Amino acid sequence: MEHSFLVACFIFLSAAVIVVPLAKVTGLGPVLGYLLAGVLIGPYALGLVADPETILHFSEFGVVMMLFLIGLELQPREFWNMRVRLVGLGLPQVIITAALIAGIGIFVGLQWQSATVMGLGLALSSTAIVLKIIDERSIMERSVGRSAFSVLLVQDVAVIPFLAVIPFLVIPELAAMTTTDAHATDLVTESGWQSGSRVALVFSSMYLAGRYMLRPVLRFIAKTGVREIFTALSLLLVVAAALLMDWINLSPALGAFMIGVILADSEYRHELESNLDPFKGLFLGLFFISVGMSIEFSVFLNNAWLILLLVAALAIIKFGVLYGLASIFKFHIADKLLFATLLAQGGEFAFVLFQFALGAGALSPDLASLLNVIVALSMIITPILLIVFDRIVTPHLSSLQSTPSQADDDISVRNRVIVLGYGRFGQIVTRLLTAQGFEATLIDHDPEQIELMKKFDAKVFYGDARRLEVLQSAGAHKAEIMIISIHNPEIVSEIAAMVHKQFPNIKIFARAGGRNHAHDLMDIGVHAFERDTFHSALQLGIGALMSLGYTQARARKLAATFAQHDVEMLHEAYQLRGDDEAMIGHVKSARELLAQVMQADLDEFDAELDATSKGAKTTAEK
């Protein structure tokens, strides 16, 4: 037994270490990497592990911990800040998609219980995949990114009631084949008031314990300073909550989520998160491997065309619902397409839901296997759909933009300065200019940002700065300066190139995302650019030097020397673009030269300071 367990651990970890990094490098993502690893070692491929069910039950603990951590993140004020998107986008998406899919299932002859479970599971999208894509594309600050996150948040929370409702969707014939647990049977035979009393007792006890007992315990453990005991307590909370839910025949994940929400405003939430996060990742990865192992490829081979048709149907239904909701919210055409594409796949929590429904007797084994294959394939095609979006759809968006979902504002004002993008960066630049009496025409593409600025009496015009007619309407042909302060480097470069070509007399001041983007802007020929983190990092460095004993003047002198040298190095490196060996040699020599230059400037600064001090002393003596 011990030998076989060690061998299984070796196989699982080896598969994860080999396959997951490859999946990440190729753009498929870690979740699909785990799924593929499970497929390879499972009974339907290499057959290295023959019994995925045992591992699956053990690894479900990762899902329980994930929901505990989701609960920790869900503070009331965060819900309130996103209330419009949560209620207007997330909730309708889940309800409409689930209803459509369930209705189709009933229409084709499924029992209503199984059709409902299918609709609920397929309404979910992949949190892991979508959040990774949002992070890679740096679109969380954009409306499309925040909207996608809001939908995912609603879906993650919806998993809890979905799991809770499955016991009420049990099909008697299936339950007879799956239910052998005496405890579960006792619960079924309990009277309604006994079962209700048990549930009420558990929920009230959890709330009272979480509010009034756990915090003193957490405080006491924290004071001991024994980190591993805090970790043990974190695990104990999750296990205890799961056991309580099991006692009342509800999903263990529901208990973990509830205790997480109760502790969300606790001062120890970050410590709890940091302690459990490694365990969550490990067990969740194990869960996905187990799911991959359990995918029956005999099902796919026997029904290949049907499954491919169902995957396409799922993507089309979800895409249509999401696109329609984005249209109601008046997204730009490009954002509507990206938003719908991002969330058009099935999600990892569908595996959890279907597995739970299978065990409860709400899904047949054949249907559960079919749905698992459909969800896995829909997740696999997501990177492919995004490649199609980037390489085929995006280049043709200019023709679609002639009829935008929200009409651009008629910009009748004429100012010497035009600012494109009125986020944090653009606001700072604009405030500096307006403080000196220079009025600026402000254009942004985020309706919510524009509405927010109205509360502060700031007039910001709606418009997509990538469209030439918008800039013409803003009077770009007469303006002297155009400041491009948009967060996305690709959009900044696109706009800068268009402005440089169409309005050659205007001076372009652009926000650069980094050194490579700065080189791109130099290629375009902008008048000036600033890297958005450079000066803030220098100021932080000055503060650090002062904390280490340097005087303010000395620290500022060093920072000024460093900044001048870095700018010179940036322009020198521009001449070496494309020659990797020359670039590496240049960086090494520049690093050595920087130390020499800074020391020379520092010696000169000290000499001037000594001369000034001696002069002042001589004057005082006279």
C-alpha positions as CSV (number, residue, x, y, z in Angstrom):
1,M,0.0,0.0,0.0
2,E,2.7,2.4,1.0
3,H,4.8,1.5,-2.0
4,S,1.9,2.0,-4.4
5,F,1.1,5.4,-2.8
6,L,4.7,6.6,-3.2
7,V,4.7,5.5,-6.8
8,A,1.4,7.3,-7.5
9,C,2.8,10.5,-5.8
10,F,6.0,10.2,-8.0
11,I,3.9,9.8,-11.2
12,F,1.6,12.7,-10.3
13,L,4.4,15.1,-9.5
14,S,6.5,14.1,-12.5
15,A,3.6,14.6,-14.8
16,A,2.9,18.0,-13.3
17,V,6.5,19.1,-13.4
18,I,6.9,18.1,-17.1
19,V,3.6,18.9,-18.7
20,V,2.4,22.1,-16.8
21,P,5.5,24.3,-17.6
22,L,5.2,23.2,-21.3
23,A,1.5,24.1,-21.3
24,K,2.3,27.5,-19.8
25,V,5.0,28.2,-22.3
26,T,2.7,27.3,-25.2
27,G,0.0,29.6,-23.9
28,L,-2.5,26.9,-22.8
29,G,-2.1,27.8,-19.1
30,P,-1.5,25.8,-15.9
31,V,-5.1,24.5,-15.6
32,L,-5.0,22.9,-19.1
33,G,-1.5,21.7,-18.3
34,Y,-2.8,19.8,-15.2
35,L,-5.7,18.4,-17.3
36,L,-3.3,17.2,-20.0
37,A,-1.0,15.7,-17.4
38,G,-4.0,13.7,-16.0
39,V,-5.0,12.6,-19.5
40,L,-1.4,11.3,-20.2
41,I,-1.0,9.3,-17.0
42,G,-4.7,8.2,-16.8
43,P,-6.2,4.8,-17.7
44,Y,-7.2,6.1,-21.2
45,A,-3.6,7.0,-22.3
46,L,-0.4,5.6,-20.7
47,G,-2.3,3.9,-17.9
48,L,0.2,4.7,-15.2
49,V,-2.5,5.3,-12.6
50,A,-5.6,3.0,-12.9
51,D,-7.8,4.4,-10.2
52,P,-8.4,8.1,-10.4
53,E,-11.5,8.0,-8.1
54,T,-9.5,7.6,-4.9
55,I,-7.1,10.5,-5.8
56,L,-10.1,12.6,-6.9
57,H,-11.8,12.4,-3.5
58,F,-8.6,13.3,-1.8
59,S,-7.8,16.2,-4.1
60,E,-11.3,17.7,-3.8
61,F,-9.9,19.2,-0.7
62,G,-8.1,21.7,-2.9
63,V,-11.5,23.0,-4.2
64,V,-12.7,23.3,-0.6
65,M,-9.7,25.5,0.2
66,M,-10.1,27.6,-2.9
67,L,-13.7,28.4,-1.9
68,F,-12.5,29.3,1.6
69,L,-10.0,31.7,0.1
70,I,-12.7,33.2,-2.2
71,G,-14.8,33.8,0.9
72,L,-11.9,35.6,2.5
73,E,-11.7,38.0,-0.5
74,L,-15.4,38.9,-0.6
75,Q,-15.7,41.9,1.7
76,P,-19.0,43.8,1.5
77,R,-17.4,47.0,0.3
78,E,-15.9,45.2,-2.7
79,F,-19.3,43.9,-3.7
80,W,-20.7,47.5,-3.4
81,N,-18.0,49.0,-5.6
82,M,-18.8,46.5,-8.3
83,R,-22.5,46.3,-7.8
84,V,-23.5,47.6,-11.3
85,R,-21.4,45.0,-13.1
86,L,-22.2,42.2,-10.6
87,V,-26.0,42.7,-10.9
88,G,-26.1,43.9,-14.5
89,L,-23.6,41.6,-16.1
90,G,-22.7,38.7,-13.8
91,L,-26.1,37.7,-12.5
92,P,-27.9,37.8,-15.9
93,Q,-25.1,35.9,-17.6
94,V,-25.4,33.0,-15.1
95,I,-29.2,32.9,-15.1
96,I,-29.8,33.3,-18.9
97,T,-27.0,30.9,-19.9
98,A,-28.1,28.3,-17.4
99,A,-31.8,28.6,-18.4
100,L,-31.0,28.4,-22.2
101,I,-28.8,25.3,-21.8
102,A,-31.2,23.6,-19.4
103,G,-34.1,24.3,-21.7
104,I,-32.2,22.8,-24.6
105,G,-31.4,19.7,-22.5
106,I,-35.1,19.2,-21.6
107,F,-36.0,19.7,-25.3
108,V,-33.7,16.9,-26.4
109,G,-35.1,14.5,-23.8
110,L,-33.0,14.8,-20.7
111,Q,-34.7,14.6,-17.3
112,W,-35.3,18.1,-15.9
113,Q,-33.0,17.4,-12.9
114,S,-30.0,16.5,-15.1
115,A,-30.8,19.3,-17.6
116,T,-30.7,21.8,-14.7
117,V,-27.4,20.5,-13.4
118,M,-26.0,20.7,-17.0
119,G,-27.2,24.3,-17.4
120,L,-25.8,25.4,-14.0
121,G,-22.4,23.8,-14.7
122,L,-22.0,25.0,-18.3
123,A,-23.0,28.6,-17.3
124,L,-19.6,28.9,-15.5
125,S,-16.4,30.0,-17.1
126,S,-12.8,29.3,-16.2
127,T,-11.6,31.7,-13.5
128,A,-8.0,30.4,-13.7
129,I,-7.8,30.8,-17.5
130,V,-9.6,34.2,-17.8
131,L,-7.8,35.9,-14.9
132,K,-4.4,34.7,-16.3
133,I,-5.3,36.2,-19.7
134,I,-6.5,39.5,-18.1
135,D,-3.2,39.7,-16.2
136,E,-1.1,38.9,-19.3
137,R,-2.9,41.6,-21.4
138,S,-2.9,44.1,-18.5
139,I,-6.6,44.9,-19.0
140,M,-7.8,44.7,-15.4
141,E,-7.9,48.5,-15.3
142,R,-9.9,48.7,-18.5
143,S,-13.7,48.3,-18.5
144,V,-13.6,45.0,-20.3
145,G,-11.2,43.5,-17.7
146,R,-13.2,44.7,-14.7
147,S,-16.4,43.5,-16.3
148,A,-14.9,40.0,-17.0
149,F,-13.7,39.9,-13.4
150,S,-17.1,40.8,-12.1
151,V,-18.8,38.0,-14.1
152,L,-16.2,35.5,-12.8
153,L,-16.8,36.7,-9.2
154,V,-20.6,36.1,-9.6
155,Q,-19.9,32.7,-11.1
156,D,-17.5,31.7,-8.2
157,V,-20.1,32.7,-5.6
158,A,-22.9,31.0,-7.6
159,V,-21.0,27.7,-7.2
160,I,-22.1,27.7,-3.6
161,P,-25.8,27.8,-4.1
162,F,-25.4,25.5,-7.1
163,L,-23.7,22.8,-4.9
164,A,-26.3,23.4,-2.2
165,V,-29.2,22.8,-4.6
166,I,-27.9,19.6,-6.2
167,P,-29.2,17.3,-3.3
168,F,-32.7,18.5,-4.2
169,L,-32.2,17.5,-7.9
170,V,-31.5,13.8,-7.1
171,I,-33.0,11.3,-9.5
172,P,-34.3,8.3,-7.4
173,E,-33.1,5.6,-9.9
174,L,-29.5,7.1,-10.0
175,A,-29.5,7.8,-6.2
176,A,-30.2,4.1,-5.6
177,M,-27.1,3.2,-7.5
178,T,-24.8,5.8,-5.9
179,T,-25.9,6.2,-2.3
180,T,-24.5,3.6,0.0
181,D,-23.5,5.8,2.9
182,A,-25.6,5.1,6.0
183,H,-25.1,8.6,7.3
184,A,-26.6,10.0,4.1
185,T,-29.5,7.6,4.3
186,D,-30.2,8.7,7.9
187,L,-30.4,12.3,6.7
188,V,-32.8,11.4,4.0
189,T,-35.1,9.7,6.4
190,E,-35.1,12.6,8.9
191,S,-38.2,14.6,9.1
192,G,-38.2,18.1,7.6
193,W,-38.1,19.9,11.0
194,Q,-35.2,17.8,12.2
195,S,-33.2,18.4,9.1
196,G,-34.0,22.1,9.2
197,S,-33.1,22.4,12.9
198,R,-29.8,20.7,12.2
199,V,-29.0,23.1,9.3
200,A,-30.0,26.2,11.4
201,L,-27.9,25.0,14.4
202,V,-24.8,24.5,12.2
203,F,-25.1,27.8,10.4
204,S,-25.7,29.8,13.5
205,S,-22.9,28.1,15.4
206,M,-20.5,28.8,12.6
207,Y,-21.4,32.5,12.5
208,L,-21.2,32.9,16.3
209,A,-18.0,31.0,16.5
210,G,-16.4,32.9,13.6
211,R,-17.4,36.3,15.0
212,Y,-16.7,35.9,18.7
213,M,-14.5,32.9,19.4
214,L,-12.1,32.5,16.4
215,R,-10.6,36.0,16.7
216,P,-9.3,35.6,20.2
217,V,-7.9,32.2,19.3
218,L,-6.2,33.7,16.2
219,R,-4.8,36.5,18.3
220,F,-3.4,34.1,20.9
221,I,-1.8,31.8,18.2
222,A,-0.3,34.9,16.5
223,K,1.2,36.1,19.8
224,T,3.0,32.8,20.2
225,G,5.0,33.5,17.0
226,V,4.9,29.8,16.0
227,R,4.2,30.0,12.3
228,E,3.5,26.3,11.7
229,I,0.8,26.3,14.4
230,F,-1.0,29.2,12.6
231,T,-0.8,27.1,9.4
232,A,-2.2,24.1,11.3
233,L,-5.0,26.3,12.6
234,S,-5.8,27.5,9.1
235,L,-6.1,24.0,7.9
236,L,-8.2,23.0,11.0
237,L,-10.7,25.7,10.2
238,V,-11.2,24.5,6.7
239,V,-11.5,20.8,7.7
240,A,-13.9,21.6,10.6
241,A,-16.2,23.7,8.4
242,A,-16.2,20.9,5.8
243,L,-17.0,18.3,8.4
244,L,-19.9,20.4,9.7
245,M,-21.4,20.7,6.2
246,D,-20.9,16.9,5.7
247,W,-22.8,16.3,8.9
248,I,-25.9,18.1,7.5
249,N,-25.4,16.5,4.0
250,L,-24.4,19.7,2.3
251,S,-21.3,20.5,0.2
252,P,-18.1,20.8,2.3
253,A,-17.1,23.7,0.0
254,L,-20.2,25.6,1.2
255,G,-18.9,25.4,4.8
256,A,-15.4,26.5,3.8
257,F,-16.8,29.4,1.9
258,M,-19.0,30.5,4.8
259,I,-16.2,30.5,7.3
260,G,-14.1,32.5,4.8
261,V,-16.7,35.2,4.4
262,I,-17.1,35.4,8.2
263,L,-13.4,36.0,8.6
264,A,-13.1,38.3,5.5
265,D,-12.9,41.5,7.7
266,S,-10.6,39.9,10.2
267,E,-7.1,41.4,10.7
268,Y,-5.7,37.9,10.2
269,R,-7.2,37.3,6.7
270,H,-3.9,37.9,4.9
271,E,-2.0,35.5,7.1
272,L,-4.7,32.9,6.6
273,E,-4.5,33.4,2.8
274,S,-0.7,33.2,2.7
275,N,-0.7,30.0,4.9
276,L,-3.3,28.1,2.8
277,D,-2.4,29.3,-0.7
278,P,0.4,26.7,-1.3
279,F,-1.9,23.9,-0.1
280,K,-4.7,25.2,-2.3
281,G,-2.5,25.3,-5.4
282,L,-1.1,21.8,-4.8
283,F,-4.4,20.1,-4.0
284,L,-6.2,22.0,-6.8
285,G,-3.6,20.9,-9.3
286,L,-4.0,17.4,-8.0
287,F,-7.8,17.8,-8.5
288,F,-7.3,18.9,-12.2
289,I,-5.0,16.0,-12.8
290,S,-7.6,13.6,-11.4
291,V,-10.2,15.2,-13.6
292,G,-8.0,14.7,-16.7
293,M,-7.5,11.1,-15.7
294,S,-11.2,10.6,-15.5
295,I,-12.0,12.0,-18.9
296,E,-13.2,9.0,-20.9
297,F,-11.6,9.3,-24.4
298,S,-13.6,6.3,-25.4
299,V,-16.6,8.6,-25.1
300,F,-15.0,11.2,-27.4
301,L,-13.9,8.6,-30.0
302,N,-17.4,7.1,-30.0
303,N,-19.1,10.5,-30.3
304,A,-16.4,12.7,-31.8
305,W,-18.6,14.8,-34.1
306,L,-21.4,15.1,-31.6
307,I,-19.0,16.3,-28.9
308,L,-17.3,18.8,-31.3
309,L,-20.8,20.1,-32.3
310,L,-21.7,20.5,-28.6
311,V,-18.5,22.3,-27.8
312,A,-19.2,24.7,-30.7
313,A,-22.8,25.1,-29.5
314,L,-21.7,25.9,-25.9
315,A,-19.2,28.5,-27.1
316,I,-21.8,30.1,-29.4
317,I,-24.5,30.2,-26.7
318,K,-22.2,31.8,-24.1
319,F,-20.7,34.2,-26.7
320,G,-24.2,35.3,-27.7
321,V,-25.4,35.9,-24.2
322,L,-22.2,37.8,-23.2
323,Y,-22.2,39.9,-26.4
324,G,-25.8,40.8,-25.8
325,L,-25.1,41.9,-22.2
326,A,-22.1,43.9,-23.3
327,S,-24.2,45.6,-26.0
328,I,-26.7,46.7,-23.3
329,F,-23.8,48.2,-21.3
330,K,-22.7,49.9,-24.5
331,F,-19.3,48.4,-24.7
332,H,-17.1,49.4,-27.7
333,I,-17.3,46.8,-30.5
334,A,-13.7,45.6,-29.8
335,D,-14.4,45.3,-26.1
336,K,-17.7,43.4,-26.7
337,L,-15.9,40.8,-28.9
338,L,-13.0,40.4,-26.4
339,F,-15.4,40.2,-23.4
340,A,-17.5,37.5,-25.0
341,T,-14.5,35.6,-26.3
342,L,-12.8,35.6,-22.9
343,L,-15.7,34.0,-21.1
344,A,-17.1,31.7,-23.8
345,Q,-15.6,28.5,-22.4
346,G,-16.6,26.1,-19.7
347,G,-15.0,26.4,-16.3
348,E,-13.0,24.3,-13.8
349,F,-15.9,24.5,-11.3
350,A,-18.1,22.7,-13.8
351,F,-15.9,19.6,-13.1
352,V,-16.6,20.0,-9.4
353,L,-20.3,20.5,-10.0
354,F,-20.7,17.5,-12.3
355,Q,-18.6,15.3,-10.0
356,F,-20.7,16.2,-7.0
357,A,-24.0,15.7,-9.0
358,L,-22.7,12.3,-10.2
359,G,-22.1,11.2,-6.6
360,A,-25.4,12.6,-5.4
361,G,-27.4,10.8,-8.2
362,A,-28.4,13.9,-10.2
363,L,-26.3,12.9,-13.3
364,S,-25.8,9.6,-15.0
365,P,-22.2,8.4,-15.4
366,D,-22.5,8.6,-19.2
367,L,-23.8,12.2,-19.2
368,A,-21.2,13.3,-16.6
369,S,-18.4,11.9,-18.8
370,L,-19.8,13.6,-21.9
371,L,-20.0,16.9,-20.1
372,N,-16.5,16.7,-18.7
373,V,-15.1,16.1,-22.1
374,I,-17.1,19.1,-23.5
375,V,-15.9,21.4,-20.7
376,A,-12.2,20.3,-21.1
377,L,-12.3,20.8,-24.9
378,S,-14.0,24.2,-24.5
379,M,-11.2,25.3,-22.2
380,I,-8.6,24.1,-24.6
381,I,-10.0,26.1,-27.5
382,T,-9.9,29.4,-25.5
383,P,-6.3,30.2,-26.4
384,I,-7.1,29.3,-30.0
385,L,-10.1,31.7,-30.0
386,L,-7.9,34.5,-28.6
387,I,-5.3,33.9,-31.3
388,V,-8.0,34.2,-33.9
389,F,-9.3,37.4,-32.2
390,D,-5.8,39.0,-32.2
391,R,-4.7,38.0,-35.7
392,I,-7.9,38.0,-37.7
393,V,-10.6,40.0,-35.9
394,T,-8.6,42.9,-34.5
395,P,-7.0,44.0,-37.9
396,H,-10.5,44.2,-39.3
397,L,-12.1,46.1,-36.4
398,S,-11.6,49.4,-38.2
399,S,-14.4,48.5,-40.5
400,L,-16.6,47.6,-37.6
401,Q,-15.8,50.8,-35.7
402,S,-17.8,52.9,-38.3
403,T,-20.9,52.0,-36.3
404,P,-19.8,52.1,-32.7
405,S,-22.1,50.8,-29.9
406,Q,-21.9,54.2,-28.2
407,A,-21.7,57.3,-30.3
408,D,-18.6,59.4,-29.8
409,D,-19.2,62.8,-28.3
410,D,-19.4,65.9,-30.5
411,I,-16.2,67.7,-29.4
412,S,-16.7,71.3,-30.2
413,V,-14.1,72.8,-27.9
414,R,-10.7,73.8,-29.2
415,N,-7.7,73.8,-26.9
416,R,-3.9,73.9,-27.4
417,V,-3.6,70.5,-25.5
418,I,-5.4,67.2,-26.1
419,V,-5.1,64.5,-23.5
420,L,-6.0,60.9,-24.5
421,G,-6.8,58.7,-21.5
422,Y,-7.9,60.3,-18.3
423,G,-6.9,57.6,-15.7
424,R,-4.4,58.2,-12.9
425,F,-1.5,59.1,-15.2
426,G,-3.6,61.5,-17.4
427,Q,-5.1,63.2,-14.4
428,I,-1.7,64.1,-12.9
429,V,-0.5,65.6,-16.2
430,T,-3.7,67.5,-16.7
431,R,-3.8,68.9,-13.2
432,L,-0.3,70.3,-13.6
433,L,-1.2,72.0,-16.9
434,T,-4.6,73.4,-15.8
435,A,-2.9,74.8,-12.6
436,Q,-0.9,77.0,-14.9
437,G,-4.0,78.1,-16.8
438,F,-3.7,75.8,-19.8
439,E,-7.1,74.2,-20.8
440,A,-7.0,70.7,-22.2
441,T,-9.5,68.6,-24.2
442,L,-9.9,65.3,-22.3
443,I,-10.9,62.1,-24.2
444,D,-11.5,58.7,-22.6
445,H,-13.0,55.5,-23.7
446,D,-14.4,54.2,-20.4
447,P,-18.0,55.4,-19.7
448,E,-17.7,54.6,-16.0
449,Q,-14.6,56.8,-15.7
450,I,-16.3,59.6,-17.5
451,E,-19.3,59.4,-15.2
452,L,-17.0,59.4,-12.2
453,M,-15.2,62.5,-13.4
454,K,-18.6,64.3,-13.8
455,K,-19.0,64.2,-10.0
456,F,-15.8,66.3,-9.8
457,D,-16.9,68.7,-12.4
458,A,-14.4,67.5,-15.0
459,K,-15.6,67.5,-18.5
460,V,-14.3,64.3,-20.2
461,F,-15.5,63.5,-23.7
462,Y,-16.3,59.9,-24.7
463,G,-14.4,58.6,-27.8
464,D,-12.1,55.9,-29.1
465,A,-8.8,57.7,-29.7
466,R,-7.8,55.1,-32.2
467,R,-10.4,56.5,-34.6
468,L,-9.1,59.3,-36.8
469,E,-12.4,61.1,-37.0
470,V,-12.5,61.4,-33.2
471,L,-9.1,63.2,-33.2
472,Q,-10.2,65.4,-36.1
473,S,-13.4,66.3,-34.1
474,A,-11.2,67.3,-31.2
475,G,-9.3,69.7,-33.3
476,A,-6.0,67.8,-33.6
477,H,-5.1,69.7,-36.8
478,K,-5.0,72.9,-34.7
479,A,-3.7,71.7,-31.4
480,E,-0.1,72.1,-30.4
481,I,0.4,69.2,-28.0
482,M,-1.2,65.7,-27.8
483,I,-0.5,63.8,-24.6
484,I,-1.2,60.0,-24.9
485,S,-1.6,58.7,-21.3
486,I,-3.4,55.4,-22.0
487,H,-2.3,52.4,-20.0
488,N,-2.0,49.8,-22.9
489,P,1.4,50.2,-24.7
490,E,0.1,48.7,-27.9
491,I,-2.7,51.2,-28.1
492,V,-0.3,54.1,-27.3
493,S,1.9,53.1,-30.2
494,E,-1.0,52.7,-32.5
495,I,-2.3,56.1,-31.7
496,A,1.1,57.8,-31.8
497,A,1.8,56.3,-35.3
498,M,-1.5,57.5,-36.6
499,V,-1.1,61.0,-35.1
500,H,2.4,61.4,-36.4
501,K,1.3,60.5,-39.9
502,Q,-2.0,62.5,-40.0
503,F,-1.0,65.5,-37.9
504,P,2.7,66.0,-38.5
505,N,2.8,69.5,-36.8
506,I,1.5,68.4,-33.4
507,K,4.0,67.5,-30.7
508,I,3.3,64.0,-29.2
509,F,4.0,63.4,-25.5
510,A,3.5,59.7,-24.8
511,R,3.3,57.4,-21.8
512,A,5.8,54.5,-22.2
513,G,5.3,51.1,-20.6
514,G,9.0,50.3,-20.4
515,R,12.4,50.4,-22.3
516,N,11.2,48.3,-25.2
517,H,8.1,50.4,-25.6
518,A,10.2,53.5,-25.3
519,H,12.3,52.3,-28.3
520,D,9.0,51.7,-30.2
521,L,8.0,55.3,-29.6
522,M,11.4,56.5,-30.7
523,D,10.9,54.6,-33.9
524,I,7.5,56.3,-34.4
525,G,9.1,59.7,-33.8
526,V,7.2,61.1,-30.7
527,H,8.5,64.4,-29.3
528,A,8.9,63.1,-25.8
529,F,8.0,60.1,-23.7
530,E,8.2,59.1,-20.0
531,R,8.3,55.6,-18.6
532,D,5.4,55.5,-16.2
533,T,7.2,53.9,-13.2
534,F,10.7,55.4,-13.7
535,H,10.4,58.6,-11.6
536,S,8.3,57.1,-8.9
537,A,11.0,54.3,-8.5
538,L,13.7,57.0,-8.3
539,Q,11.8,58.9,-5.6
540,L,11.4,55.6,-3.6
541,G,15.1,55.0,-4.0
542,I,15.9,58.5,-2.7
543,G,13.8,57.7,0.4
544,A,15.6,54.4,0.9
545,L,19.1,56.1,0.7
546,M,18.0,58.7,3.2
547,S,16.8,55.9,5.5
548,L,20.3,54.3,5.2
549,G,22.0,57.5,6.4
550,Y,22.5,59.7,3.3
551,T,21.5,63.4,3.5
552,Q,18.7,64.5,1.3
553,A,21.0,66.5,-1.0
554,R,23.4,63.6,-1.4
555,A,20.6,61.2,-2.2
556,R,19.0,63.5,-4.7
557,K,22.4,64.1,-6.4
558,L,22.9,60.4,-6.8
559,A,19.4,59.9,-8.2
560,A,19.9,62.8,-10.7
561,T,23.1,61.2,-11.9
562,F,21.5,57.8,-12.2
563,A,18.6,59.2,-14.1
564,Q,20.8,61.1,-16.6
565,H,23.0,58.0,-17.1
566,D,19.9,55.8,-17.6
567,V,18.4,58.1,-20.2
568,E,21.7,58.2,-22.1
569,M,21.9,54.4,-21.9
570,L,18.4,54.1,-23.2
571,H,19.2,56.1,-26.3
572,E,22.5,54.2,-26.9
573,A,20.7,50.9,-26.6
574,Y,18.2,52.1,-29.2
575,Q,21.1,52.0,-31.7
576,L,21.8,48.4,-30.9
577,R,18.3,47.0,-31.3
578,G,18.3,43.5,-32.9
579,D,21.9,42.8,-32.0
580,D,21.6,40.7,-28.8
581,E,25.4,40.2,-28.2
582,A,26.1,43.9,-28.6
583,M,23.2,44.7,-26.3
584,I,24.4,42.4,-23.6
585,G,27.9,43.8,-23.8
586,H,26.6,47.4,-23.7
587,V,24.5,46.7,-20.6
588,K,27.5,45.2,-18.8
589,S,29.8,48.1,-19.7
590,A,27.1,50.6,-18.9
591,R,26.7,49.1,-15.4
592,E,30.4,49.5,-14.7
593,L,30.4,53.0,-16.1
594,L,27.4,54.0,-14.0
595,A,29.3,53.2,-10.8
596,Q,32.3,55.2,-11.9
597,V,30.2,58.2,-13.0
598,M,28.2,58.2,-9.8
599,Q,31.3,58.0,-7.7
600,A,32.9,60.9,-9.7
601,D,29.8,63.0,-9.3
602,L,29.7,62.2,-5.6
603,D,33.3,63.2,-5.1
604,E,32.7,66.5,-7.0
605,F,29.6,67.1,-4.9
606,D,31.5,66.5,-1.7
607,A,34.3,68.8,-2.8
608,E,31.8,71.6,-3.6
609,L,30.1,71.0,-0.3
610,D,33.5,71.3,1.6
611,A,34.4,74.5,-0.3
612,T,31.1,76.0,0.5
613,S,31.5,75.0,4.1
614,K,35.0,76.5,4.3
615,G,33.9,79.7,2.6
616,A,31.0,80.1,5.1
617,K,33.4,79.5,8.0
618,T,35.9,82.1,6.7
619,T,33.2,84.6,6.3
620,A,32.0,84.0,9.8
621,E,35.5,84.4,11.3
622,K,35.9,87.8,9.5
